[in-house]
Amino acid sequence: MPDGHNESVRGLRRAPGLPDDVRRALELTGGERVLAAAADADGRWHVGTDRALHVANGSGWHTVAWERVDRARFDDETGRLHVVEVVQLGEPEPTHELALVEPQRLLGLVRDRVTASVLLSRNVPVEGSRGVKVIARRAPVGGPVEWSFWLSRGLQPDDPQVRAAIDQGLADAQAELGF
């Protein structure tokens, strides 16, 4: 298959520069489309699709659905993309640090898909802090709404005042979205 053609491998559009063997090795769900990819300094490929970011690891890929990305930040000085996953309150946040080579297309996709997954983000005040943030996310391709919460530094999820803020914020956000 000549490079540059908009042909497909297994029905997927070609992402510029993504080697065919990498594309074939990806374990994508039915209809999932590759949209962008970038290699890291070790030659491993990290792939963005319409549904998820596939982060290369030693045995293949760790898949993070776009609605499960809490935040992503690219450090221009180090050339590293930092991706933090959504977790339940009190759990450690899985973080992926990718030293990408020529990351522009993948960075644009990450920004667009993570932003598109956020339906609503509201701050709920908690005395003496910046408060609790209630976030509603949905996959950019549709599906159920997932809720997550961000606590200001120093707040504890088992504090009754914090629990009340979370419950009120969730109820208000659900009402705003028509749930």
Phi and psi in degrees as GROMACS dihedral restraints (atoms count N, CA, C in turn):
[ dihedral_restraints ]
;  ai    aj    ak    al  type     phi  dphi    fc
    3     4     5     6     1   -67.4    20    10
    4     5     6     7     1   143.9    20    10
    6     7     8     9     1   -64.8    20    10
    7     8     9    10     1   150.3    20    10
    9    10    11    12     1    91.3    20    10
   10    11    12    13     1   -16.2    20    10
   12    13    14    15     1   -78.4    20    10
   13    14    15    16     1   150.0    20    10
   15    16    17    18     1   -89.7    20    10
   16    17    18    19     1    43.1    20    10
   18    19    20    21     1   -83.9    20    10
   19    20    21    22     1   177.1    20    10
   21    22    23    24     1  -128.6    20    10
   22    23    24    25     1   155.9    20    10
   24    25    26    27     1  -115.2    20    10
   25    26    27    28     1   122.5    20    10
   27    28    29    30     1    53.9    20    10
   28    29    30    31     1    33.4    20    10
   30    31    32    33     1    78.8    20    10
   31    32    33    34     1    10.5    20    10
   33    34    35    36     1  -104.4    20    10
   34    35    36    37     1   139.8    20    10
   36    37    38    39     1   -65.6    20    10
   37    38    39    40     1   149.2    20    10
   39    40    41    42     1   -77.9    20    10
   40    41    42    43     1   128.8    20    10
   42    43    44    45     1   -90.2    20    10
   43    44    45    46     1   130.1    20    10
   45    46    47    48     1   -52.5    20    10
   46    47    48    49     1   129.3    20    10
   48    49    50    51     1    83.7    20    10
   49    50    51    52     1   -12.0    20    10
   51    52    53    54     1   -76.5    20    10
   52    53    54    55     1   117.0    20    10
   54    55    56    57     1   -62.8    20    10
   55    56    57    58     1   145.0    20    10
   57    58    59    60     1   -59.4    20    10
   58    59    60    61     1   -36.4    20    10
   60    61    62    63     1   -66.8    20    10
   61    62    63    64     1   -33.8    20    10
   63    64    65    66     1   -68.3    20    10
   64    65    66    67     1   -44.4    20    10
   66    67    68    69     1   -59.2    20    10
   67    68    69    70     1   -43.7    20    10
   69    70    71    72     1   -66.9    20    10
   70    71    72    73     1   -31.8    20    10
   72    73    74    75     1   -77.0    20    10
   73    74    75    76     1   -19.7    20    10
   75    76    77    78     1   -63.3    20    10
   76    77    78    79     1   138.5    20    10
   78    79    80    81     1  -101.9    20    10
   79    80    81    82     1    89.1    20    10
   81    82    83    84     1   -97.4    20    10
   82    83    84    85     1   152.5    20    10
   84    85    86    87     1   -79.1    20    10
   85    86    87    88     1   163.1    20    10
   87    88    89    90     1   -53.5    20    10
   88    89    90    91     1   123.9    20    10
   90    91    92    93     1    83.2    20    10
   91    92    93    94     1    -3.5    20    10
   93    94    95    96     1   -67.5    20    10
   94    95    96    97     1   135.0    20    10
   96    97    98    99     1  -115.9    20    10
   97    98    99   100     1   132.6    20    10
   99   100   101   102     1   -73.9    20    10
  100   101   102   103     1   128.8    20    10
  102   103   104   105     1  -114.7    20    10
  103   104   105   106     1   -30.6    20    10
  105   106   107   108     1  -160.7    20    10
  106   107   108   109     1   157.8    20    10
  108   109   110   111     1  -155.7    20    10
  109   110   111   112     1   156.0    20    10
  111   112   113   114     1  -149.8    20    10
  112   113   114   115     1   142.7    20    10
  114   115   116   117     1   -86.9    20    10
  115   116   117   118     1   155.4    20    10
  117   118   119   120     1  -100.8    20    10
  118   119   120   121     1  -178.6    20    10
  120   121   122   123     1   -61.7    20    10
  121   122   123   124     1   -21.4    20    10
  123   124   125   126     1   -94.8    20    10
  124   125   126   127     1     4.1    20    10
  126   127   128   129     1    84.5    20    10
  127   128   129   130     1     5.3    20    10
  129   130   131   132     1   -82.8    20    10
  130   131   132   133     1   144.9    20    10
  132   133   134   135     1   -99.5    20    10
  133   134   135   136     1   135.9    20    10
  135   136   137   138     1  -114.3    20    10
  136   137   138   139     1   129.8    20    10
  138   139   140   141     1  -125.0    20    10
  139   140   141   142     1   132.8    20    10
  141   142   143   144     1  -107.0    20    10
  142   143   144   145     1   131.3    20    10
  144   145   146   147     1  -117.5    20    10
  145   146   147   148     1  -175.6    20    10
  147   148   149   150     1   -69.0    20    10
  148   149   150   151     1   -15.0    20    10
  150   151   152   153     1  -115.1    20    10
  151   152   153   154     1   -24.0    20    10
  153   154   155   156     1  -161.9    20    10
  154   155   156   157     1   167.0    20    10
  156   157   158   159     1  -102.9    20    10
  157   158   159   160     1   124.4    20    10
  159   160   161   162     1  -102.9    20    10
  160   161   162   163     1   107.1    20    10
  162   163   164   165     1   -94.1    20    10
  163   164   165   166     1   122.2    20    10
  165   166   167   168     1   -65.8    20    10
  166   167   168   169     1   138.5    20    10
  168   169   170   171     1  -136.9    20    10
  169   170   171   172     1  -174.9    20    10
  171   172   173   174     1   -58.3    20    10
  172   173   174   175     1   -30.7    20    10
  174   175   176   177     1  -111.8    20    10
  175   176   177   178     1     5.9    20    10
  177   178   179   180     1   150.3    20    10
  178   179   180   181     1  -117.1    20    10
  180   181   182   183     1  -138.0    20    10
  181   182   183   184     1   146.7    20    10
  183   184   185   186     1  -101.8    20    10
  184   185   186   187     1   123.1    20    10
  186   187   188   189     1   -98.3    20    10
  187   188   189   190     1   128.1    20    10
  189   190   191   192     1  -120.8    20    10
  190   191   192   193     1   109.6    20    10
  192   193   194   195     1   -60.2    20    10
  193   194   195   196     1   146.1    20    10
  195   196   197   198     1   -55.3    20    10
  196   197   198   199     1   -38.2    20    10
  198   199   200   201     1   -73.3    20    10
  199   200   201   202     1    -7.0    20    10
  201   202   203   204     1  -101.1    20    10
  202   203   204   205     1     4.8    20    10
  204   205   206   207     1   -90.2    20    10
  205   206   207   208     1   113.7    20    10
  207   208   209   210     1   -72.6    20    10
  208   209   210   211     1   -46.6    20    10
  210   211   212   213     1  -160.4    20    10
  211   212   213   214     1   155.8    20    10
  213   214   215   216     1  -141.7    20    10
  214   215   216   217     1   140.8    20    10
  216   217   218   219     1  -145.1    20    10
  217   218   219   220     1   134.0    20    10
  219   220   221   222     1  -103.6    20    10
  220   221   222   223     1   129.5    20    10
  222   223   224   225     1   -97.9    20    10
  223   224   225   226     1   107.3    20    10
  225   226   227   228     1   -60.3    20    10
  226   227   228   229     1   -35.3    20    10
  228   229   230   231     1   -66.9    20    10
  229   230   231   232     1   -39.9    20    10
  231   232   233   234     1   -99.2    20    10
  232   233   234   235     1   -12.4    20    10
  234   235   236   237     1    69.5    20    10
  235   236   237   238     1    28.1    20    10
  237   238   239   240     1  -113.5    20    10
  238   239   240   241     1   137.3    20    10
  240   241   242   243     1   -97.1    20    10
  241   242   243   244     1   126.2    20    10
  243   244   245   246     1  -106.7    20    10
  244   245   246   247     1   120.5    20    10
  246   247   248   249     1  -119.6    20    10
  247   248   249   250     1   124.9    20    10
  249   250   251   252     1  -115.5    20    10
  250   251   252   253     1   130.1    20    10
  252   253   254   255     1   -86.7    20    10
  253   254   255   256     1   151.9    20    10
  255   256   257   258     1   -69.5    20    10
  256   257   258   259     1   138.2    20    10
  258   259   260   261     1  -136.4    20    10
  259   260   261   262     1   169.9    20    10
  261   262   263   264     1   -71.7    20    10
  262   263   264   265     1   152.2    20    10
  264   265   266   267     1   -52.0    20    10
  265   266   267   268     1   134.1    20    10
  267   268   269   270     1    87.9    20    10
  268   269   270   271     1   -11.5    20    10
  270   271   272   273     1   -87.0    20    10
  271   272   273   274     1   152.7    20    10
  273   274   275   276     1   -67.3    20    10
  274   275   276   277     1   144.5    20    10
  276   277   278   279     1   -87.8    20    10
  277   278   279   280     1   116.7    20    10
  279   280   281   282     1   -63.8    20    10
  280   281   282   283     1   129.7    20    10
  282   283   284   285     1  -126.0    20    10
  283   284   285   286     1   135.8    20    10
  285   286   287   288     1  -116.0    20    10
  286   287   288   289     1   129.3    20    10
  288   289   290   291     1  -116.6    20    10
  289   290   291   292     1   115.9    20    10
  291   292   293   294     1  -116.3    20    10
  292   293   294   295     1   120.4    20    10
  294   295   296   297     1   -88.4    20    10
  295   296   297   298     1    87.7    20    10
  297   298   299   300     1   -86.6    20    10
  298   299   300   301     1   146.0    20    10
  300   301   302   303     1  -107.1    20    10
  301   302   303   304     1   129.7    20    10
  303   304   305   306     1    50.5    20    10
  304   305   306   307     1    64.4    20    10
  306   307   308   309     1   -87.5    20    10
  307   308   309   310     1    -2.8    20    10
  309   310   311   312     1   -50.8    20    10
  310   311   312   313     1   -51.3    20    10
  312   313   314   315     1   -64.2    20    10
  313   314   315   316     1   -43.7    20    10
  315   316   317   318     1   -66.5    20    10
  316   317   318   319     1   -40.3    20    10
  318   319   320   321     1   -61.6    20    10
  319   320   321   322     1   -42.8    20    10
  321   322   323   324     1   -61.7    20    10
  322   323   324   325     1   -41.4    20    10
  324   325   326   327     1   -65.6    20    10
  325   326   327   328     1   -44.4    20    10
  327   328   329   330     1   -58.4    20    10
  328   329   330   331     1   -48.8    20    10
  330   331   332   333     1   -58.1    20    10
  331   332   333   334     1   -48.6    20    10
  333   334   335   336     1   -65.2    20    10
  334   335   336   337     1   -44.7    20    10
  336   337   338   339     1   -72.5    20    10
  337   338   339   340     1   -40.0    20    10
  339   340   341   342     1   -66.2    20    10
  340   341   342   343     1   -44.6    20    10
  342   343   344   345     1   -60.6    20    10
  343   344   345   346     1   -43.1    20    10
  345   346   347   348     1   -65.6    20    10
  346   347   348   349     1   -24.3    20    10
  348   349   350   351     1   -78.6    20    10
  349   350   351   352     1   -18.9    20    10
  351   352   353   354     1   -86.1    20    10
  352   353   354   355     1   113.6    20    10
  354   355   356   357     1   -85.6    20    10
  355   356   357   358     1   -35.3    20    10
  357   358   359   360     1  -159.7    20    10
  358   359   360   361     1   141.8    20    10
  360   361   362   363     1  -141.7    20    10
  361   362   363   364     1   118.7    20    10
  363   364   365   366     1  -131.2    20    10
  364   365   366   367     1   139.9    20    10
  366   367   368   369     1   -95.0    20    10
  367   368   369   370     1   135.9    20    10
  369   370   371   372     1  -116.1    20    10
  370   371   372   373     1   121.1    20    10
  372   373   374   375     1   -65.6    20    10
  373   374   375   376     1   143.4    20    10
  375   376   377   378     1  -134.3    20    10
  376   377   378   379     1   124.3    20    10
  378   379   380   381     1   -50.9    20    10
  379   380   381   382     1   133.5    20    10
  381   382   383   384     1    81.1    20    10
  382   383   384   385     1    11.2    20    10
  384   385   386   387     1  -150.9    20    10
  385   386   387   388     1   179.1    20    10
  387   388   389   390     1   -78.2    20    10
  388   389   390   391     1   -11.5    20    10
  390   391   392   393     1    99.8    20    10
  391   392   393   394     1  -161.9    20    10
  393   394   395   396     1  -115.5    20    10
  394   395   396   397     1   136.2    20    10
  396   397   398   399     1  -104.7    20    10
  397   398   399   400     1   129.6    20    10
  399   400   401   402     1  -104.6    20    10
  400   401   402   403     1   127.4    20    10
  402   403   404   405     1  -128.0    20    10
  403   404   405   406     1   129.4    20    10
  405   406   407   408     1  -107.3    20    10
  406   407   408   409     1   129.6    20    10
  408   409   410   411     1  -128.8    20    10
  409   410   411   412     1   151.2    20    10
  411   412   413   414     1  -144.7    20    10
  412   413   414   415     1   144.8    20    10
  414   415   416   417     1   -56.9    20    10
  415   416   417   418     1   140.0    20    10
  417   418   419   420     1   -58.5    20    10
  418   419   420   421     1   -19.6    20    10
  420   421   422   423     1   -95.5    20    10
  421   422   423   424     1     7.5    20    10
  423   424   425   426     1   102.1    20    10
  424   425   426   427     1   176.4    20    10
  426   427   428   429     1   124.4    20    10
  427   428   429   430     1  -172.2    20    10
  429   430   431   432     1   -70.9    20    10
  430   431   432   433     1   156.9    20    10
  432   433   434   435     1   -82.2    20    10
  433   434   435   436     1   134.9    20    10
  435   436   437   438     1  -113.3    20    10
  436   437   438   439     1   137.6    20    10
  438   439   440   441     1  -108.3    20    10
  439   440   441   442     1   138.8    20    10
  441   442   443   444     1  -140.2    20    10
  442   443   444   445     1   165.5    20    10
  444   445   446   447     1  -137.2    20    10
  445   446   447   448     1   141.1    20    10
  447   448   449   450     1  -119.9    20    10
  448   449   450   451     1   128.6    20    10
  450   451   452   453     1  -104.7    20    10
  451   452   453   454     1   137.2    20    10
  453   454   455   456     1   -60.1    20    10
  454   455   456   457     1   154.2    20    10
  456   457   458   459     1   -53.7    20    10
  457   458   459   460     1   134.1    20    10
  459   460   461   462     1    94.1    20    10
  460   461   462   463     1   -16.9    20    10
  462   463   464   465     1   -82.6    20    10
  463   464   465   466     1   145.5    20    10
  465   466   467   468     1  -116.9    20    10
  466   467   468   469     1   136.1    20    10
  468   469   470   471     1   -63.9    20    10
  469   470   471   472     1   -20.8    20    10
  471   472   473   474     1   -93.2    20    10
  472   473   474   475     1     1.0    20    10
  474   475   476   477     1   -70.8    20    10
  475   476   477   478     1   128.0    20    10
  477   478   479   480     1   -56.2    20    10
  478   479   480   481     1   -36.3    20    10
  480   481   482   483     1   -66.8    20    10
  481   482   483   484     1   -39.2    20    10
  483   484   485   486     1   -69.3    20    10
  484   485   486   487     1   -44.2    20    10
  486   487   488   489     1   -59.0    20    10
  487   488   489   490     1   -42.1    20    10
  489   490   491   492     1   -63.3    20    10
  490   491   492   493     1   -40.7    20    10
  492   493   494   495     1   -65.0    20    10
  493   494   495   496     1   -41.3    20    10
  495   496   497   498     1   -62.6    20    10
  496   497   498   499     1   -48.5    20    10
  498   499   500   501     1   -61.7    20    10
  499   500   501   502     1   -44.0    20    10
  501   502   503   504     1   -67.7    20    10
  502   503   504   505     1   -43.6    20    10
  504   505   506   507     1   -61.7    20    10
  505   506   507   508     1   -40.8    20    10
  507   508   509   510     1   -65.1    20    10
  508   509   510   511     1   -45.7    20    10
  510   511   512   513     1   -60.5    20    10
  511   512   513   514     1   -44.7    20    10
  513   514   515   516     1   -64.0    20    10
  514   515   516   517     1   -42.5    20    10
  516   517   518   519     1   -67.0    20    10
  517   518   519   520     1   -42.7    20    10
  519   520   521   522     1   -62.4    20    10
  520   521   522   523     1   -40.8    20    10
  522   523   524   525     1   -63.3    20    10
  523   524   525   526     1   -42.3    20    10
  525   526   527   528     1   -61.8    20    10
  526   527   528   529     1   -35.1    20    10
  528   529   530   531     1   -88.4    20    10
  529   530   531   532     1    -1.4    20    10
  531   532   533   534     1    85.1    20    10
  532   533   534   535     1    25.0    20    10
